[in-house]
Amino acid sequence: MTFTHRHLLGIEHLRQDEITTLLDLAEDYVTLNRATQKHGDALAGLTQVNMFFENSTRTQASFELAGKRLGADVMNMAMQASSITKGETLIDTAMTLNAMHPDLLVVRHPHSGAVDLLAQKVNCAVLNAGDGRHEHPTQALLDALTIRRAKGRLHRLSIAICGDIAHSRVARSNIILLGKMENRIRLIAPPTLMPAGIGEFGVEVYDDMAEGLKDVDVVMMLRLQRERMDGGFIPSSREYYHRYGLDAAKLAHAKPDAIVMHPGPMNRGVEIDGTLADDINRSVIQDQVEMGVAVRMAAMDLLARNQRALQGGVA
């Protein structure tokens, strides 16, 4: 299988064939997760440490479940209540971790680049579970798997990403991944939520939902990240929903078989109409959650194989 990386820090450094390798393996884990016996042994004897410096129920639970289903010893470190709050540096934390000899380290951090810094200082494989506004690679991969399963392919689709583009690492990772897989990407947001220089990413930029959603295959909504906003980015939630919230009328501009996505957690009635979010004929939001466990199993499996190969074991 073609996947030679020691860490998974972002989508940026993955080749098209490596993305396909990971998604193909994840398909196997979808099957395992739907079986009566859900356990494999790809991580048997290995220790997985989850370090979340930001809260994330969905991602942390998904990584924990993925590790346990593959036989790893999983430890969750509550970083909000840890020695970090007492002034310990990230480097000190890395040194402490090294002394514990983990094999897989899953990290979410509020600052861009922090996960990369940790990866340089520890002796194990590191997975980025989201760093600042930088990247969230496993979210983009699970979105890709969801799209591929729903549409039968992951190339030459027209995909709209709508909402808070400026503060979204999910948007950034998806733009990179979907671009690598030769899709047409449209970004739709008010100018205040569109990052400067985004046109350099080879995307089309719109500030009108009707225009931007015209004939797209996939509609990916984003959460308004109020915790990262320090000013008047939107006039009000009600006004935002009126102009940029996805409802049946706006979705009618997309293709009749367009799918609706959202990385969660959703603000119903702000980013998306609740009825539409629950529409089993259009929404694949619950599929995204299911694919998340399978993709994270695949990512940790591949990194563990490479780790064993580096240590002279059998890959």
C-alpha positions as semicolon CSV with decimal commas, in nm:
position;residue;x (nm);y (nm);z (nm)
1;M;0,000;0,000;0,000
2;T;0,127;0,345;-0,092
3;F;0,158;0,551;0,225
4;T;0,506;0,630;0,351
5;H;0,452;0,908;0,605
6;R;0,564;0,891;0,965
7;H;0,302;1,145;1,079
8;L;-0,032;1,276;0,956
9;L;-0,002;1,650;1,013
10;G;-0,201;1,778;0,717
11;I;-0,332;1,706;0,369
12;E;-0,078;1,935;0,205
13;H;0,198;1,671;0,183
14;L;-0,020;1,379;0,072
15;R;-0,017;1,264;-0,288
16;Q;-0,333;1,164;-0,473
17;D;-0,243;0,793;-0,456
18;E;-0,175;0,817;-0,081
19;I;-0,517;0,970;-0,023
20;T;-0,672;0,687;-0,225
21;T;-0,475;0,424;-0,028
22;L;-0,605;0,561;0,302
23;L;-0,965;0,582;0,179
24;D;-0,952;0,229;0,037
25;L;-0,832;0,092;0,373
26;A;-1,101;0,294;0,550
27;E;-1,362;0,114;0,337
28;D;-1,246;-0,212;0,495
29;Y;-1,291;-0,059;0,838
30;V;-1,644;0,059;0,752
31;T;-1,724;-0,309;0,694
32;L;-1,557;-0,411;1,023
33;N;-1,743;-0,142;1,217
34;R;-2,076;-0,271;1,086
35;A;-1,998;-0,631;1,184
36;T;-2,107;-0,794;1,510
37;Q;-1,743;-0,834;1,618
38;K;-1,587;-0,492;1,567
39;H;-1,231;-0,559;1,674
40;G;-0,909;-0,584;1,474
41;D;-0,550;-0,619;1,592
42;A;-0,362;-0,363;1,379
43;L;-0,266;-0,165;1,693
44;A;-0,236;-0,460;1,933
45;G;0,037;-0,396;2,189
46;L;0,062;-0,025;2,098
47;T;-0,017;0,276;2,316
48;Q;-0,225;0,565;2,183
49;V;-0,230;0,895;2,373
50;N;-0,500;1,153;2,296
51;M;-0,397;1,508;2,392
52;F;-0,677;1,759;2,336
53;F;-0,585;2,116;2,429
54;E;-0,926;2,217;2,287
55;N;-1,255;2,047;2,369
56;S;-1,398;1,821;2,100
57;T;-1,647;1,554;2,196
58;R;-1,692;1,418;1,843
59;T;-1,330;1,399;1,728
60;Q;-1,189;1,273;2,058
61;A;-1,457;1,004;2,093
62;S;-1,396;0,899;1,733
63;F;-1,018;0,863;1,783
64;E;-1,068;0,680;2,111
65;L;-1,313;0,434;1,958
66;A;-1,087;0,385;1,653
67;G;-0,786;0,300;1,870
68;K;-0,977;0,061;2,095
69;R;-1,132;-0,124;1,801
70;L;-0,782;-0,185;1,665
71;G;-0,651;-0,316;1,996
72;A;-0,447;-0,020;2,122
73;D;-0,412;0,083;2,486
74;V;-0,578;0,427;2,472
75;M;-0,512;0,705;2,721
76;N;-0,689;1,041;2,719
77;M;-0,497;1,331;2,875
78;A;-0,716;1,616;3,002
79;M;-0,491;1,899;2,893
80;Q;-0,718;2,179;3,022
81;A;-0,655;2,052;3,375
82;S;-0,291;1,954;3,321
83;S;0,050;2,095;3,399
84;I;0,019;2,311;3,084
85;T;-0,205;2,541;3,289
86;K;0,075;2,556;3,548
87;G;0,318;2,696;3,293
88;E;0,472;2,383;3,138
89;T;0,586;2,441;2,780
90;L;0,495;2,227;2,482
91;I;0,857;2,109;2,468
92;D;0,842;1,997;2,834
93;T;0,525;1,807;2,754
94;A;0,696;1,638;2,461
95;M;0,988;1,529;2,679
96;T;0,747;1,388;2,939
97;L;0,560;1,199;2,670
98;N;0,881;1,053;2,529
99;A;0,958;0,903;2,868
100;M;0,626;0,716;2,855
101;H;0,707;0,560;2,513
102;P;0,373;0,603;2,336
103;D;0,339;0,475;1,979
104;L;0,065;0,707;1,852
105;L;-0,004;1,061;1,966
106;V;-0,330;1,234;1,866
107;V;-0,318;1,610;1,925
108;R;-0,567;1,895;1,897
109;H;-0,431;2,241;1,974
110;P;-0,564;2,599;1,941
111;H;-0,244;2,727;1,778
112;S;-0,143;2,660;1,419
113;G;0,187;2,474;1,399
114;A;0,182;2,339;1,756
115;V;0,117;1,982;1,643
116;D;0,404;2,003;1,394
117;L;0,635;2,125;1,673
118;L;0,538;1,829;1,891
119;A;0,598;1,589;1,601
120;Q;0,955;1,718;1,576
121;K;1,019;1,646;1,945
122;V;0,858;1,307;2,010
123;N;0,967;0,959;1,902
124;C;0,624;0,835;1,794
125;A;0,374;0,886;1,514
126;V;0,167;1,205;1,550
127;L;-0,183;1,267;1,412
128;N;-0,315;1,619;1,385
129;A;-0,672;1,634;1,519
130;G;-0,691;2,006;1,435
131;D;-0,444;2,291;1,495
132;G;-0,566;2,650;1,506
133;R;-0,684;2,767;1,164
134;H;-0,427;2,549;0,990
135;E;-0,551;2,197;0,914
136;H;-0,781;1,914;1,026
137;P;-0,668;1,630;0,797
138;T;-0,883;1,343;0,923
139;Q;-1,197;1,558;0,886
140;A;-1,114;1,623;0,519
141;L;-1,043;1,251;0,469
142;L;-1,372;1,142;0,627
143;D;-1,553;1,403;0,416
144;A;-1,379;1,264;0,108
145;L;-1,482;0,908;0,195
146;T;-1,842;1,023;0,252
147;I;-1,850;1,198;-0,086
148;R;-1,691;0,901;-0,266
149;R;-1,944;0,657;-0,120
150;A;-2,242;0,884;-0,196
151;K;-2,133;0,988;-0,546
152;G;-1,934;0,683;-0,657
153;R;-1,627;0,894;-0,727
154;L;-1,405;1,166;-0,581
155;H;-1,301;1,357;-0,890
156;R;-1,455;1,608;-1,132
157;L;-1,737;1,700;-0,898
158;S;-1,860;2,051;-0,831
159;I;-1,838;2,113;-0,456
160;A;-1,956;2,421;-0,264
161;I;-1,809;2,498;0,079
162;C;-2,028;2,756;0,253
163;G;-2,003;2,969;0,564
164;D;-1,719;3,064;0,795
165;I;-1,429;2,996;0,559
166;A;-1,197;3,244;0,734
167;H;-1,179;3,062;1,067
168;S;-1,212;2,706;0,940
169;R;-0,927;2,453;0,934
170;V;-1,186;2,207;0,799
171;A;-1,236;2,430;0,495
172;R;-0,861;2,461;0,441
173;S;-0,798;2,084;0,455
174;N;-1,098;2,016;0,230
175;I;-0,989;2,276;-0,025
176;I;-0,644;2,113;-0,044
177;L;-0,773;1,754;-0,062
178;L;-1,059;1,814;-0,305
179;G;-0,827;2,023;-0,523
180;K;-0,572;1,740;-0,537
181;M;-0,853;1,507;-0,652
182;E;-0,941;1,737;-0,946
183;N;-1,273;1,878;-0,825
184;R;-1,423;2,219;-0,895
185;I;-1,444;2,403;-0,563
186;R;-1,669;2,699;-0,490
187;L;-1,647;2,897;-0,169
188;I;-1,957;3,089;-0,056
189;A;-1,943;3,333;0,236
190;P;-1,996;3,696;0,330
191;P;-1,681;3,900;0,254
192;T;-1,611;3,929;0,629
193;L;-1,579;3,549;0,655
194;M;-1,369;3,498;0,340
195;P;-0,991;3,492;0,399
196;A;-0,769;3,730;0,204
197;G;-0,586;3,576;-0,090
198;I;-0,816;3,273;-0,107
199;G;-0,836;3,299;-0,486
200;E;-0,476;3,174;-0,503
201;F;-0,603;2,829;-0,398
202;G;-0,764;2,775;-0,738
203;V;-1,120;2,812;-0,609
204;E;-1,421;3,016;-0,724
205;V;-1,543;3,275;-0,473
206;Y;-1,906;3,383;-0,425
207;D;-2,095;3,591;-0,171
208;D;-2,439;3,487;-0,299
209;M;-2,580;3,141;-0,217
210;A;-2,811;3,113;-0,520
211;E;-2,528;3,191;-0,759
212;G;-2,268;2,981;-0,580
213;L;-2,486;2,672;-0,540
214;K;-2,594;2,658;-0,903
215;D;-2,565;2,298;-1,029
216;V;-2,323;2,176;-0,758
217;D;-2,299;1,807;-0,662
218;V;-2,204;1,860;-0,297
219;V;-2,300;2,132;-0,047
220;M;-2,068;2,144;0,255
221;M;-2,184;2,380;0,530
222;L;-1,947;2,509;0,800
223;R;-2,005;2,601;1,162
224;L;-1,987;2,968;1,260
225;Q;-1,680;2,966;1,486
226;R;-1,777;3,241;1,725
227;E;-1,497;3,147;1,965
228;R;-1,247;3,261;1,701
229;M;-1,430;3,585;1,621
230;D;-1,338;3,908;1,794
231;G;-1,555;4,155;1,606
232;G;-1,869;4,210;1,402
233;F;-1,822;3,942;1,138
234;I;-2,198;3,896;1,093
235;P;-2,486;4,138;1,167
236;S;-2,697;3,879;1,355
237;S;-2,767;3,505;1,355
238;R;-3,109;3,570;1,205
239;E;-2,969;3,781;0,920
240;Y;-2,692;3,528;0,861
241;Y;-2,944;3,244;0,831
242;H;-3,156;3,448;0,592
243;R;-2,863;3,506;0,356
244;Y;-2,628;3,209;0,411
245;G;-2,815;2,942;0,607
246;L;-2,897;2,638;0,396
247;D;-3,267;2,570;0,349
248;A;-3,476;2,393;0,084
249;A;-3,512;2,708;-0,128
250;K;-3,136;2,766;-0,151
251;L;-3,061;2,396;-0,200
252;A;-3,298;2,396;-0,501
253;H;-3,023;2,579;-0,696
254;A;-2,793;2,276;-0,662
255;K;-2,833;1,956;-0,864
256;P;-3,143;1,751;-0,770
257;D;-2,922;1,475;-0,628
258;A;-2,679;1,707;-0,445
259;I;-2,577;1,587;-0,100
260;V;-2,563;1,806;0,212
261;M;-2,272;1,789;0,456
262;H;-2,171;1,954;0,785
263;P;-1,864;1,870;1,001
264;G;-2,058;1,940;1,322
265;P;-2,149;2,050;1,572
266;M;-2,437;2,221;1,390
267;N;-2,609;2,544;1,483
268;R;-2,956;2,455;1,357
269;G;-3,146;2,754;1,226
270;V;-2,821;2,947;1,182
271;E;-2,609;2,752;0,930
272;I;-2,865;2,494;0,826
273;D;-3,236;2,423;0,850
274;G;-3,295;2,142;1,101
275;T;-3,539;1,956;0,877
276;L;-3,288;1,957;0,594
277;A;-3,009;1,838;0,824
278;D;-3,222;1,535;0,912
279;D;-3,343;1,460;0,556
280;I;-3,214;1,108;0,487
281;N;-3,251;1,165;0,112
282;R;-3,018;1,466;0,101
283;S;-2,817;1,485;0,422
284;V;-2,508;1,265;0,475
285;I;-2,417;1,427;0,808
286;Q;-2,459;1,106;1,008
287;D;-2,258;0,918;0,744
288;Q;-1,974;1,165;0,807
289;V;-1,971;1,068;1,175
290;E;-1,959;0,697;1,085
291;M;-1,683;0,749;0,827
292;G;-1,483;0,940;1,089
293;V;-1,417;0,628;1,296
294;A;-1,320;0,423;0,988
295;V;-1,087;0,691;0,849
296;R;-0,912;0,734;1,184
297;M;-0,868;0,357;1,211
298;A;-0,711;0,353;0,864
299;A;-0,481;0,647;0,940
300;M;-0,353;0,494;1,264
301;D;-0,313;0,151;1,100
302;L;-0,096;0,295;0,820
303;L;0,115;0,505;1,058
304;A;0,165;0,204;1,287
305;R;0,287;-0,004;0,993
306;N;0,538;0,265;0,903
307;Q;0,644;0,297;1,268
308;R;0,713;-0,077;1,287
309;A;0,906;-0,064;0,960
310;L;1,123;0,221;1,096
311;Q;1,194;0,020;1,409
312;G;1,301;-0,278;1,201
313;G;0,988;-0,482;1,254
314;V;0,757;-0,628;0,996
315;A;0,549;-0,363;0,817
